Amino acid sequence: MNQLQNFTKGFIKDNPVFVLLLGLCPTLAVTSTAINGLGMGLATTFVLVMSNIVVSLVKRQIPDKVRIPSFIVIIASFVTIVELTMQAYVPDLFDALGIFIPLIVVNCLVLGRAEAFASKNNFVSSIIDGLGMGLGFAFALTLLGAVREIFGSGSFFGMKFIPGDAILVFILSPGAFITLGYLIALLNRLKKA
C-alpha cells in the first residue's frame, strides 16, 4: 500500500504543479496546446524516472561534498538523451518546446526528487516515486494546455471544433497565469468538498 501511496501522491496530494507549485517556468511557457503540455510532461517524466534510478543506485558512491553537482550531471545526461531523441523523431514538438527541453536539467522537481527521495530510498521506491510525480506533472501540463487550447483556439490536440476565432488571451502569456490560477482554485475547492 505504501508504494501505491508513493505513486498516487504525485497526482493528487502532492501534485507538482497544482499543489507544490514546482516547475512553473515550463508549465506556463509551453502549455499553449495540449500536445506541448503532454510532450514536456512525458520528457520530464522520463528524465525524472531515469535520474531517480541512477541516483538510488549510486548514492553510496557519491561523496556528500559533490552530491548536488553529481545529481545535476546525471540529470543532464538524461536530458541530452531526451533532447536528441525528440530532435530526431518529433522535430515539430522539439521546435515548439525549444529552450525548455534543456532547462529540464534545472527543473526543481527533478533535482528535488533526486535529493529528497531517490538519494534516501531504494531502487523500486525511487522508480515508483519518479513515475508518480512525473505523470502527475504530465497530467497537470496536459490539462493546462488543453484548457488553454480549447478556449484560446477552439481546438483540442490540434483538432479544430469551434469555427472562427476563440479567446486569444488564453494562448498568450497572461492566459497561462489565469488558467493556472483557476485550475488551482477549482482543485482546492474540490478537495474541500
Residue pairs with C-beta under 8 A, 6 or more apart in sequence:
3 124
3 125
3 128
6 125
6 128
6 129
6 132
7 128
7 129
7 131
7 132
8 132
9 132
9 133
9 136
10 16
10 129
10 131
10 132
10 133
10 134
10 135
10 136
10 137
11 132
11 135
11 136
11 139
12 136
13 19
14 20
14 133
14 136
15 136
15 137
15 139
15 140
15 187
16 22
16 23
16 109
16 133
16 136
16 137
16 140
17 23
17 24
17 27
17 136
17 137
17 140
17 141
17 144
17 180
18 140
18 183
18 184
18 187
19 187
20 109
22 107
22 108
22 109
22 112
23 44
23 107
23 108
23 109
23 137
24 180
25 100
25 103
25 107
26 40
26 44
26 100
26 103
26 104
26 107
26 141
27 140
27 141
27 144
27 176
27 180
28 173
28 176
28 177
28 180
29 100
29 176
30 36
30 37
30 39
30 40
30 96
30 97
30 100
30 141
30 145
31 37
31 40
31 141
31 144
31 145
31 148
31 176
32 145
32 148
32 149
32 152
32 171
32 175
32 176
33 96
33 145
33 148
33 149
33 153
33 155
33 157
33 158
34 142
34 145
34 146
34 149
34 156
34 157
35 93
35 145
35 157
35 158
36 93
36 96
36 97
36 145
37 138
37 141
37 142
37 143
37 144
37 145
37 146
38 138
38 141
38 142
38 145
39 86
39 90
39 93
39 96
39 97
40 97
40 100
40 101
40 138
40 141
41 134
41 135
41 137
41 138
41 139
41 140
41 141
41 142
42 138
43 82
43 86
43 97
43 101
43 104
44 104
44 107
44 109
44 110
44 134
44 137
44 138
45 130
45 131
45 134
45 135
45 137
45 138
46 78
46 82
46 134
47 75
47 78
47 79
47 82
47 104
47 110
48 109
48 110
48 113
48 130
48 133
48 134
48 137
49 127
49 130
49 131
49 134
50 78
50 130
51 71
51 74
51 75
51 78
51 110
51 113
51 114
51 118
51 130
52 113
52 114
52 117
52 118
52 126
52 127
52 129
52 130
53 118
53 123
53 126
53 127
53 130
54 74
55 71
55 74
55 114
55 118
55 119
55 126
56 118
56 119
56 121
56 122
56 123
56 125
56 126
57 123
58 70
58 74
59 118
59 119
59 120
62 70
67 115
67 119
68 111
68 115
71 111
71 114
71 115
71 119
72 105
72 106
72 111
74 114
75 104
75 105
75 110
75 111
75 114
76 105
79 101
79 102
79 104
79 105
82 101
82 104
83 94
83 101
83 102
86 93
86 94
86 97
86 101
87 94
94 101
104 110
109 133
109 137
113 129
113 130
113 133
117 125
117 126
117 129
118 126
118 129
118 130
121 129
143 183
144 176
144 179
144 180
144 183
146 156
146 157
147 170
147 179
147 183
148 170
148 171
148 175
148 176
148 179
149 155
149 156
149 157
149 170
149 171
150 156
150 166
151 166
151 167
151 170
151 175
151 179
152 166
152 167
152 168
152 169
152 170
152 171
152 172
152 175
153 160
153 166
153 171
154 160
154 161
154 162
154 163
154 164
154 165
154 166
155 161
155 162
167 175
169 175
169 178
170 178
170 179
